[in-house]
Amino acid sequence: MSAFAKVRASEAASKEALRLYCQKNGWKLAVLKGGKAGVTAREIARLKKAASSATVKWMIAAFDGEALHLVPDDPMEKA
């Protein structure tokens, strides 16, 4: 598998693990894409609209191929 294919597969697995975690906890997930593709004005507007009617707290999620790691450890903790 090429390095590019490995990166794409890892990204997909990370997003899926986070999506499942959020679904299990009754949360909605909004993802800003990263990398060289950048973010469009349309995507920013969509996320602003979604955030305006929600309680929003920051969280970093990383999937290492085996486990989903969250920062803060307790996502319900006040940011």
C-alpha positions in Angstrom: 0.0 0.0 0.0 1.4 3.4 -0.9 2.0 6.1 1.8 -0.9 8.1 0.4 -3.2 5.2 0.6 -2.1 4.5 4.2 -2.8 8.1 5.2 -6.2 8.0 3.6 -7.1 4.7 5.3 -5.9 6.0 8.7 -7.9 9.2 8.3 -11.0 7.3 7.4 -10.6 4.9 10.4 -10.1 7.9 12.7 -13.2 9.6 11.5 -15.3 6.4 11.7 -14.1 5.7 15.3 -15.0 9.3 16.3 -18.4 9.1 14.5 -19.3 5.9 16.3 -18.2 7.3 19.7 -20.3 10.5 19.1 -23.3 8.4 18.0 -23.0 6.2 21.1 -23.1 9.4 23.3 -25.9 11.1 21.4 -23.6 13.8 20.0 -23.5 15.4 16.6 -20.2 15.6 14.8 -19.0 18.4 12.5 -15.7 17.8 10.8 -13.6 20.6 9.1 -11.3 18.9 6.6 -7.7 19.6 6.8 -4.6 19.2 4.8 -3.9 21.0 1.5 -7.5 21.0 0.4 -8.4 23.9 2.7 -11.8 24.9 3.9 -14.4 26.5 1.7 -16.6 29.5 2.7 -19.6 27.2 2.3 -18.2 24.8 4.8 -17.5 27.6 7.3 -21.0 28.9 6.9 -22.4 25.4 7.5 -20.4 24.9 10.7 -21.2 28.4 12.0 -24.9 27.7 11.5 -24.7 24.3 13.2 -22.7 25.8 16.1 -25.1 28.7 16.6 -27.9 26.4 17.8 -25.8 24.0 19.8 -23.8 23.8 23.0 -20.2 23.5 21.7 -17.1 22.4 23.5 -13.7 21.7 22.1 -12.3 18.2 22.0 -9.3 16.6 20.3 -9.8 13.0 19.1 -7.0 10.8 17.8 -7.4 7.2 16.6 -4.1 5.2 16.7 -5.4 2.2 14.9 -6.5 0.5 18.0 -8.1 3.0 20.4 -9.8 6.4 20.3 -7.9 8.9 22.5 -9.8 12.0 23.7 -8.5 15.3 25.1 -9.8 16.3 27.6 -10.1 12.7 29.0 -13.6 13.6 30.2 -15.4 15.2 27.3 -18.1 16.5 29.6 -15.5 18.5 31.6 -15.8 22.3 31.2 -13.5 23.6 28.6 
